């Protein structure tokens, strides 16, 4: 049987709004919906802190961050603090791992593999760090992993720095790691990356890694989400 995944590209969408959409689909999957989803998005500038994260890893003055219009949100993914902004592609798989692998470490490695394979498509060599999750290139972190899991159904996911403004990462201790540097595809390639092409490659590599034989792109994200959360996201 060919495995199918529904891909929803939200374009640019606030973090909080996208999180609510994820939770609506998660609720439907927990109540028996068979479809798997991959949500692709860019978020306006926001700092998010994971379950075990700490505001002590914020280095910048809070009033300055507020004046810059930068939110600080606590969320229920794994990991510590990170930044999301325009020019960073975020991918949220909402999958039932009972149909894939009931091995969370393997799932995380697979998400890292999606990032490394995507970077390879641009001629960027990347590797993993034996001590931390995520993906590194030229000695700096470029790809980030932070997942949520409920009844073996995943949400949250991965992010990849394409053209994102790296200055914002200097306002925090990224992922709670001392002395880590953060990079982007734009910095490595010395040119901007076309975001829609990058999204398509991420989708392609995701389907390859997770053995999805059919990918259904939702043209109307609002309609797709309305269908996924028709019971009100109970």
C-alpha positions as CSV (number, residue, x, y, z in Angstrom):
1,X,0.0,0.0,0.0
2,X,1.4,3.4,-1.0
3,X,1.7,5.8,2.0
4,X,0.3,9.2,1.4
5,X,1.0,12.5,3.2
6,X,-1.0,15.8,3.0
7,X,1.3,18.8,2.7
8,X,0.0,22.2,3.8
9,X,2.1,25.3,3.0
10,X,0.9,28.1,5.2
11,X,3.3,30.7,3.8
12,X,4.0,33.1,6.6
13,X,1.9,32.5,9.7
14,X,2.3,33.5,13.4
15,X,3.7,30.9,15.6
16,X,0.7,30.8,18.0
17,X,-1.8,30.5,15.2
18,X,0.1,27.7,13.6
19,X,0.5,25.9,16.9
20,X,-3.3,25.9,17.4
21,X,-3.7,24.5,13.9
22,X,-1.3,21.7,14.7
23,X,-3.2,20.9,17.9
24,X,-6.5,20.7,16.0
25,X,-5.1,18.2,13.5
26,X,-3.5,16.3,16.5
27,X,-6.8,16.0,18.2
28,X,-8.4,14.6,15.0
29,X,-5.7,12.1,14.6
30,X,-6.1,11.0,18.2
31,X,-9.8,10.5,17.5
32,X,-9.1,8.2,14.6
33,X,-8.3,10.3,11.5
34,X,-5.9,8.3,9.2
35,X,-4.3,11.1,7.3
36,X,-0.7,12.2,8.0
37,X,0.2,15.8,7.6
38,X,3.3,17.9,7.0
39,X,2.8,21.6,7.7
40,X,5.4,24.0,6.1
41,X,5.6,27.6,7.3
42,X,7.7,30.7,8.0
43,X,7.0,32.5,11.3
44,X,7.4,36.2,12.0
45,X,10.1,36.9,14.6
46,X,9.5,34.9,17.8
47,X,11.6,33.2,20.5
48,X,10.2,29.9,21.7
49,X,11.3,28.0,24.8
50,X,10.8,24.3,25.1
51,X,9.6,22.2,28.0
52,X,13.0,22.0,29.7
53,X,14.1,25.4,28.5
54,X,15.0,28.4,30.6
55,X,14.5,32.2,30.3
56,X,18.1,32.4,31.7
57,X,19.2,31.7,28.2
58,X,17.8,35.0,27.0
59,X,20.8,37.4,26.7
60,X,19.3,40.5,25.3
61,X,17.5,43.2,27.3
62,X,13.7,42.4,27.5
63,X,12.6,45.9,26.8
64,X,14.7,46.0,23.6
65,X,13.2,42.8,22.5
66,X,9.7,44.1,23.2
67,X,10.4,47.3,21.3
68,X,11.6,45.2,18.3
69,X,8.2,43.4,18.4
70,X,9.7,40.1,19.3
71,X,7.6,37.6,21.3
72,X,8.9,35.1,23.9
73,X,6.6,32.1,24.1
74,X,6.8,28.9,26.2
75,X,5.7,25.8,24.3
76,X,5.4,22.1,24.8
77,X,8.1,20.9,22.4
78,X,11.4,19.4,23.5
79,X,14.6,21.4,23.6
80,X,15.5,24.8,25.0
81,X,15.2,28.3,23.4
82,X,15.4,29.1,19.7
83,X,14.4,31.8,17.3
84,X,12.0,31.6,14.4
85,X,11.9,34.3,11.8
86,X,11.2,35.1,8.1
87,X,13.8,33.3,6.0
88,X,13.7,30.1,8.2
89,X,11.6,27.2,6.9
90,X,9.8,25.2,9.6
91,X,8.3,21.8,9.0
92,X,5.8,20.3,11.3
93,X,5.1,16.5,10.7
94,X,1.9,15.3,12.3
95,X,2.3,11.6,12.1
96,X,1.2,8.5,14.0
97,X,4.5,6.8,14.8
98,X,2.7,3.5,15.3
99,X,2.6,3.4,11.5
100,X,6.3,4.4,11.1
101,X,8.6,3.7,14.1
102,X,7.9,3.6,17.8
103,X,11.5,4.7,18.3
104,X,11.7,8.4,19.2
105,X,15.4,8.6,18.9
106,X,15.2,7.1,15.4
107,X,12.5,9.6,14.5
108,X,14.7,12.5,15.6
109,X,17.6,11.0,13.6
110,X,15.3,10.8,10.6
111,X,14.3,14.5,10.9
112,X,18.0,15.4,11.0
113,X,18.5,13.3,7.9
114,X,15.8,15.3,6.1
115,X,17.8,18.4,6.9
116,X,21.2,17.0,5.9
117,X,19.8,15.6,2.6
118,X,18.2,19.0,1.8
119,X,21.5,20.8,2.4
120,X,23.3,18.3,0.3
121,X,21.0,19.3,-2.6
122,X,22.6,22.8,-2.3
123,X,26.1,21.5,-2.1
124,X,26.4,22.1,1.6
125,X,28.0,19.5,3.7
126,X,26.4,18.9,7.0
127,X,26.7,16.7,10.0
128,X,25.3,15.8,13.4
129,X,26.8,16.5,16.8
130,X,27.3,13.5,19.1
131,X,26.2,15.6,22.1
132,X,23.3,17.6,20.7
133,X,20.3,17.2,18.4
134,X,20.2,19.2,15.2
135,X,22.4,19.7,12.2
136,X,25.7,21.6,11.9
137,X,27.5,23.0,8.8
138,X,31.0,24.5,8.8
139,X,31.1,24.2,12.6
140,X,27.9,26.2,13.2
141,X,24.3,25.1,13.9
142,X,22.0,25.4,10.9
143,X,19.2,23.0,11.5
144,X,17.1,22.6,14.7
145,X,14.9,19.8,16.1
146,X,12.2,20.1,18.7
147,X,9.3,17.6,18.8
148,X,6.1,17.0,20.7
149,X,4.5,13.6,21.1
150,X,1.0,12.6,22.3
151,X,-0.3,9.0,22.0
152,X,2.5,8.3,19.6
153,X,1.4,11.2,17.4
154,X,4.1,13.8,16.6
155,X,3.8,17.5,16.3
156,X,6.3,20.4,16.3
157,X,9.3,19.3,14.2
158,X,12.3,20.8,12.4
159,X,13.6,24.2,11.2
160,X,16.3,25.1,8.7
161,X,18.0,28.5,8.5
162,X,17.9,29.7,4.9
163,X,17.9,33.5,4.7
164,X,17.0,34.3,8.3
165,X,18.6,37.3,10.1
166,X,21.2,35.7,12.3
167,X,21.5,38.7,14.6
168,X,18.5,37.5,16.6
169,X,20.4,34.3,17.6
170,X,22.9,36.5,19.3
171,X,20.1,37.6,21.7
172,X,19.9,34.1,23.2
173,X,22.0,31.1,24.1
174,X,20.6,28.9,21.2
175,X,19.3,25.6,22.4
176,X,20.8,26.4,25.8
177,X,24.3,25.5,24.4
178,X,27.3,27.5,25.6
179,X,29.4,29.2,22.9
180,X,27.4,27.8,20.0
181,X,27.4,29.7,16.7
182,X,24.5,29.7,14.3
183,X,24.7,30.0,10.5
184,X,22.4,30.0,7.5
185,X,22.4,28.7,3.9
186,X,22.6,32.3,2.7
187,X,25.8,32.9,4.7
188,X,27.4,29.7,3.5
189,X,26.4,30.1,-0.1
190,X,26.9,33.9,-0.1
191,X,23.6,34.3,-1.8
192,X,19.9,34.2,-0.8
193,X,18.0,30.9,-1.2
194,X,14.7,30.8,-3.1
195,X,12.3,29.8,-0.4
196,X,9.6,28.0,-2.5
197,X,12.3,25.8,-4.1
198,X,13.7,25.0,-0.7
199,X,10.3,24.1,0.6
200,X,9.8,21.7,-2.3
201,X,13.2,20.0,-1.6
202,X,12.4,19.6,2.1
203,X,9.1,18.0,1.2
204,X,10.8,15.7,-1.3
205,X,13.5,14.6,1.2
206,X,10.9,14.2,3.9
207,X,8.9,11.8,1.7
208,X,12.1,9.9,0.8
209,X,13.2,9.5,4.4
210,X,9.8,8.5,5.7
211,X,8.8,6.4,2.7
212,X,5.8,8.4,1.6
213,X,5.0,7.4,-2.0
214,X,2.4,10.0,-2.6
215,X,2.3,13.7,-1.6
216,X,-0.9,15.7,-1.8
217,X,-0.3,19.5,-1.7
218,X,-3.2,21.4,-0.3
219,X,-3.8,24.5,-2.4
220,X,-6.1,26.1,0.2
221,X,-4.6,25.8,3.7
222,X,-7.6,27.3,5.4
223,X,-10.0,24.7,3.9
224,X,-7.5,21.9,4.6
225,X,-7.3,22.9,8.3
226,X,-11.1,23.4,8.5
227,X,-11.5,19.8,7.3
228,X,-8.9,18.5,9.6
229,X,-10.4,20.2,12.6
230,X,-14.1,19.8,11.7
231,X,-15.0,18.6,15.2
232,X,-13.5,21.7,16.8
233,X,-10.1,20.3,17.8
234,X,-11.5,18.5,20.9
